[in-house]
Amino acid sequence: MIPQGMEIGKMPKMLIIQTAFIGDVILASGLIEKLHAHFPEGKIDFLLRKGNEGLLLGHPHLHRVLVFDKKRKYANLLKLVSELRAEKYDLVVNVQRFATTGVLTALSGARYTSGFDKNPLSFLFSLIAPHVISNDPEEALHEVERNHALIVPFTDGQYERPKLYPSEADYEKTAPYKQQEYVCIAPTSVWFTKQFPQEQWVKFLDLMPAKYKVYLLGAPSDTEACEKIRKSSSNAKVEILAGKISLLESAALMKDARMNYVNDSAPMHLCSAVNAPVCAVYCSTVPRFGFGPLSDESHVVEIDYDLSCRPCGLHGYKKCPEGHFKCGYDVSLDRLLELLG
């Protein structure tokens, strides 16, 4: 139920703001699905940071994608405020929890604004939802559920899973890689302690059944790490696609893989967004934080014993604070292999 007096009509103009990283944008895409389902005649815009716009290319439910270039943050902030006010939005949904997007939301001129209580400017929003990340299983919510709370007053209590839309051209581009059974591995992460150790990926590749082609995925910046893994492995069927195909092309490839092996990072969310089979390897973080895989075939592999220092943080670290990184090195390779049958 929409609170009394908070009607936005059948054809509202709506804006979703998520200017964080790739995975955050993917998870916020569930809001697009839900708002479109409830307001099929409405117009939905999406504001994201420069560099992530490729995720939403050709999205059938979006009217417009706005890009925030953070390199000239304050100059572009003022420009965006003016642009948002000119649009006269009925609803602005801010999924980000930092002051910059709070400014955009508060000054947007929208009839209604919705955001999380952790945003320092949330006191200026029409609607505020709690954002609780907890290691307590009793309190655990997925991020898509937390995001959905921002639009419950305008929709209903059922969240939608994230969804992306690779184009026909994306599938055509990746078709030549699908001539035999294959596995995709996205071996890197921005954070060292979220990343299954390179040596372990090498051992896994060496144990991989010979019938599988293996594609190593990632950004251009991941190419060097992928090359080190490939060169260190005795598996001759490994090919590096990191930096060679786009995000949506990667999603199109992952959709038809026998299995996709990923860290607690953006490629996991790519799998969720196209319902691709996925095995997420968790090292320093835990699924209870609410960022786990959502595909129909989702697997989480982590150490099978309690480690007093785990989880050591929400986002991970550049190195193991304890110096041993047991949460990474003690993950069972057999459990990864079992998923291939």
NORFEN-V274959 format. One record per helix or strand. SS is the DSSP state (h for helix, s for strand). FROM is the first residue (numbers start at 1). TO is the last residue. If there is no record, write none. Layout:
ss->(SS:SS)
from->(FROM:FROM)
to->(TO:TO)
This chain:
ss->(s:h:s:h:s:h:s:h:s:h:s:h:h:h:s:h:h:s:h:s:h:s:h:s:h:s:h:h)
from->(13:22:43:53:64:70:91:99:112:122:127:143:152:168:182:192:198:213:220:238:247:259:266:278:287:298:326:333)
to->(17:38:49:56:68:87:94:106:116:124:129:148:154:178:186:194:207:216:232:240:255:263:274:281:289:301:329:338)
